[in-house]
């Protein structure tokens, strides 16, 4: 089978390997679609800490190709989305159902082989049936579950208004889910005009290019001088992480979803807003709850299946696996505006 091995920072090598054999509690998945995460480009620049060679890809879907003798919930030929996180199920956090807090987890696409190959074996409980969803949709269930975890956790109310920083895949999905919960006024914030145009298509009532306009002035204009009820930070920028505290109304809520890639130093006003305005500040990590992998995953699949939320339009670039180096060169250099980049290890869908 064909495997795209990461052998150094942003250096991939296509190799041939033997087909993996599932253990008693595993299924083998023929990978049909595998997406890139926003964190992947940072790992190619800042450093890959999981050792070489490695097989990346933690957002993927496919079809069950073989099953272990103890597998009872899946059948050969079934379409599945893969939850890449493998908790230990033993630590106190796992025992409490807080799997994303696991003290000894492993992760497909990082510490274990991921979806940038033609076949991979996964634990039975990590493969979720997606029915007749497309494989592209199946590979997007992982980022949708991340967005779902954050939106469920921030607990929006019907009639709220909200701001979303960063209109990449996660930010896009947060917008769509906020709208689905009854948030009436969603303001999209980015510095990429193409992404802002997409935000308007998705249902943003307003968009702001914060590199060209006064962010705080525009927020006050769009919220009758109050600020937003909810701010969701999905950009992972030290600038927007501070700005989130400046545009949220008194007693509002701030959700941090984006990964911080450098120190975040707060100016006095931003820090004082936390206590003077009695802000609720919450962080959201990953996408899991009990029973594993959680309602975030099952709800995401159901919403896409019922056509309540569209997700396949997030994909802007499609590649065969043998084009992986060209794709990552584009991602790392940002030579093109992109949202979700998708690979098809066994041929285009």
C-alpha positions in Angstrom: 0.0 0.0 0.0 1.0 3.6 -0.5 2.1 5.6 2.6 3.1 9.3 2.7 5.8 9.4 5.4 7.0 12.6 7.0 10.7 12.2 7.2 11.7 15.8 8.3 10.0 19.2 8.6 7.8 19.6 5.6 9.6 16.7 3.8 7.4 13.8 2.7 8.4 10.6 1.0 6.0 8.2 -0.7 6.8 4.6 0.3 5.2 1.2 -0.2 4.4 -0.8 2.9 2.6 -4.1 3.7 -1.1 -3.9 4.5 -1.7 -3.7 8.3 -3.6 -6.5 10.0 -6.2 -5.4 12.5 -6.0 -6.8 16.1 -8.9 -8.5 17.7 -10.5 -5.1 18.8 -9.6 -3.1 15.6 -11.0 -2.5 12.2 -8.9 -1.8 9.1 -10.0 1.2 7.2 -9.4 1.9 3.5 -8.8 5.6 3.7 -10.9 7.5 1.2 -10.5 11.1 2.3 -8.0 12.8 4.7 -7.9 16.5 5.6 -5.3 18.8 6.9 -5.7 20.6 10.2 -4.8 24.2 10.7 -2.2 23.1 13.2 -0.3 21.1 10.5 1.3 24.1 8.9 2.6 25.3 12.3 4.1 21.8 13.0 5.9 21.9 9.7 7.5 25.2 10.6 7.8 25.2 14.4 8.8 21.5 14.8 7.3 18.0 14.8 7.7 16.5 18.2 6.5 13.0 17.6 9.5 11.5 15.8 10.4 10.6 12.3 9.2 8.9 10.1 5.6 9.6 10.9 2.3 9.3 9.1 0.2 12.5 9.6 -3.5 13.0 9.1 -6.0 13.0 12.0 -9.1 14.1 10.0 -10.1 11.1 7.9 -12.8 8.8 6.7 -13.0 5.6 4.7 -14.6 2.2 4.4 -14.2 -0.7 6.8 -12.0 -3.2 4.9 -11.4 -5.9 7.6 -12.5 -6.5 11.2 -10.9 -8.1 14.3 -12.7 -11.1 15.8 -14.0 -9.1 18.8 -15.6 -6.4 16.7 -19.4 -6.4 16.9 -20.6 -2.8 16.0 -19.2 -2.5 12.5 -19.2 -4.5 9.3 -17.0 -4.8 6.3 -18.1 -2.2 3.7 -19.4 0.3 6.2 -18.5 4.0 5.7 -16.9 5.4 8.8 -15.5 8.7 10.2 -12.5 8.3 12.5 -12.1 9.8 15.9 -8.3 10.0 16.1 -7.9 10.5 19.9 -7.1 7.3 21.8 -7.6 7.8 25.6 -6.1 5.4 28.1 -9.6 4.8 29.8 -7.7 4.3 33.1 -6.7 7.7 34.5 -9.0 9.7 36.8 -10.1 12.0 33.9 -11.1 9.1 31.7 -12.9 7.4 34.6 -14.8 10.7 35.0 -15.7 10.8 31.2 -13.4 13.8 30.6 -11.4 12.0 27.9 -9.8 15.1 26.4 -8.1 15.6 29.7 -6.5 12.1 29.5 -3.1 11.9 31.1 -1.8 9.1 28.9 -3.5 9.4 25.5 -2.2 8.6 22.0 -3.3 10.2 18.7 -3.6 8.9 15.2 -1.7 11.1 12.8 0.8 12.0 15.6 2.0 9.3 17.9 0.3 6.6 15.7 -0.2 6.3 12.0 -2.9 8.5 10.6 -4.8 9.0 7.4 -2.1 10.0 5.0 -1.9 6.4 3.8 -4.2 4.0 1.9 -5.0 1.7 4.8 -4.9 2.1 8.6 -6.0 0.0 11.6 -8.1 1.8 14.3 -9.8 0.7 17.5 -13.4 -0.2 17.0 -14.8 2.6 19.2 -12.9 5.2 17.2 -14.7 4.3 14.0 -18.2 5.8 13.6 -20.7 4.8 11.0 -21.6 7.7 8.7 -24.3 6.0 6.6 -24.5 7.5 3.2 -22.4 10.6 3.9 -19.7 11.3 1.3 -16.2 10.5 2.3 -15.3 14.2 2.1 -18.1 14.9 4.6 -16.9 12.0 6.8 -13.3 13.5 6.9 -14.8 16.8 8.0 -16.7 15.3 11.0 -13.5 15.7 13.1 -13.2 19.5 12.8 -17.0 19.8 13.0 -16.9 17.9 16.3 -14.2 20.3 17.6 -16.5 23.2 16.7 -19.4 21.4 18.3 -17.5 20.9 21.5 -16.9 24.6 21.8 -20.4 25.8 20.8 -22.0 23.3 23.2 -19.6 24.4 26.0 -20.2 28.2 25.5 -24.0 27.6 25.8 -25.4 30.3 23.4 -28.9 31.5 23.9 -31.5 32.3 21.3 -31.2 35.9 20.4 -27.5 36.3 21.4 -25.1 38.1 19.2 -21.6 36.7 18.7 -18.2 37.5 17.1 -16.0 34.8 15.6 -12.2 35.4 15.1 -10.6 33.4 12.3 -12.7 32.1 9.5 -10.8 29.0 8.7 -12.5 25.6 8.9 -13.1 25.7 12.6 -14.3 29.3 12.6 -16.6 28.6 9.7 -18.1 25.6 11.5 -18.5 27.6 14.7 -20.4 30.2 12.7 -22.8 27.7 11.2 -23.4 26.0 14.6 -24.0 29.3 16.3 -26.6 30.2 13.7 -28.2 26.7 14.1 -28.6 27.4 17.8 -30.5 30.7 17.3 -27.7 33.3 17.5 -29.2 36.1 15.4 -26.2 38.3 14.8 -22.8 36.7 14.0 -19.9 38.9 13.1 -17.0 37.3 11.3 -13.5 38.7 11.8 -10.4 37.9 9.7 -7.7 39.6 7.6 -8.4 37.5 4.5 -11.0 39.1 2.3 -11.8 35.8 0.5 -12.6 34.2 3.9 -14.7 37.2 4.9 -16.7 36.9 1.6 -17.3 33.2 2.5 -18.4 34.3 5.9 -21.2 36.4 4.5 -22.3 33.4 2.4 -22.4 31.3 5.5 -24.8 33.7 7.3 -22.6 36.3 9.0 -24.6 39.5 9.4 -21.4 41.5 9.3 -17.7 40.8 8.6 -14.7 42.9 9.6 -11.2 42.9 8.1 -9.4 43.8 11.3 -6.2 44.8 9.4 -8.2 47.5 7.5 -10.9 48.7 9.9 -11.2 49.7 13.5 -12.3 46.5 15.1 -13.7 47.9 18.4 -15.5 50.8 16.6 -17.2 48.4 14.1 -18.2 46.0 16.9 -19.9 48.8 18.8 -21.6 50.0 15.6 -23.0 46.5 15.0 -24.1 45.9 18.6 -25.8 49.2 19.5 -22.7 50.2 21.5 -22.8 47.2 23.8 -20.3 44.7 22.5 -21.1 41.0 21.7 -22.7 38.5 24.1 -20.2 35.8 22.9 -16.8 35.9 21.4 -15.3 32.8 19.9 -11.5 33.0 19.3 -10.6 30.5 16.6 -7.6 32.2 15.0 -4.9 31.3 17.5 -3.2 34.7 17.2 -1.9 36.6 20.2 -3.5 39.7 18.8 -7.0 38.2 18.5 -6.7 36.4 21.8 -6.4 39.8 23.5 -8.9 41.5 21.2 -11.5 38.9 22.3 -11.5 40.5 25.8 -12.0 44.0 24.4 -15.1 43.4 22.2 -17.2 41.3 24.6 -20.0 43.1 26.5 -20.2 43.3 30.2 -20.9 39.9 31.7 -20.4 38.3 28.3 -18.6 35.1 27.4 -15.3 34.4 25.7 -14.5 31.0 24.3 -10.8 30.2 23.4 -10.6 27.6 20.6 -7.5 28.5 18.6 -4.1 27.2 19.7 -1.7 29.8 21.0 1.6 29.6 19.1 3.4 32.3 21.1 3.2 34.0 24.4 0.0 36.0 25.0 0.7 39.2 26.8 -2.3 41.2 27.9 -2.5 45.0 28.1 -4.0 46.4 31.3 -7.4 47.2 29.7 -7.9 43.7 28.3 -6.9 42.0 31.6 -9.1 44.3 33.7 -12.1 43.6 31.5 -12.1 40.0 32.8 -12.9 41.1 36.3 -14.3 44.6 35.9 -16.8 43.4 33.3 -17.2 40.0 35.0 -16.5 38.1 31.8 -16.8 34.3 31.6 -13.7 33.0 30.0 -13.6 29.3 28.9 -11.1 27.2 27.0 -12.2 24.3 24.7 -9.8 21.5 23.8 -10.6 18.8 21.4 -14.0 17.2 20.9 -14.8 14.4 23.3 -17.3 13.6 26.0 -18.9 10.5 27.6 -19.8 8.0 26.3 -16.7 8.0 24.1 -16.3 9.6 21.6 -19.2 11.7 22.7 -22.3 13.6 21.6 -20.2 16.1 19.7 -19.4 13.4 17.2 -22.9 11.8 17.0 -24.6 15.2 16.8 -22.2 16.3 14.0 -22.9 13.3 11.9 -26.7 13.6 12.4 -26.8 17.3 11.6 -24.9 16.7 8.3 -27.0 13.7 7.5 -30.2 15.7 8.1 -28.8 18.6 6.0 -29.0 21.0 8.9 -25.4 22.1 8.3 -23.4 21.9 5.1 -19.7 21.2 5.4 -18.4 19.8 2.1 -18.1 23.4 0.7 -15.2 24.0 3.2 -12.8 22.1 0.9 -10.9 24.4 -1.4 -8.2 22.1 -2.6 -8.2 18.4 -3.5 -5.1 16.3 -4.0 -4.0 12.7 -4.7 -1.7 11.4 -2.1 1.3 11.5 -4.4 0.9 15.3 -4.6 1.3 15.7 -0.8 4.6 17.6 -1.0 3.2 20.2 -3.5 0.2 20.6 -1.3 2.2 21.2 1.9 4.5 23.6 0.1 1.4 25.6 -0.7 0.1 25.3 2.8 3.3 26.3 4.5 4.1 29.2 2.2 0.5 30.3 2.0 1.0 30.9 -1.7 -2.7 30.5 -2.2 -5.8 31.4 0.0 -7.1 28.0 1.2 -9.5 26.7 3.8 -9.6 22.9 4.0 -7.1 20.9 2.0 -8.2 17.3 1.3 -6.2 14.2 0.2 -7.7 11.1 -1.4 -5.3 8.2 -0.9 -7.4 5.7 -2.9 -8.4 8.1 -5.7 -10.7 11.1 -5.9 -14.2 10.7 -4.6 
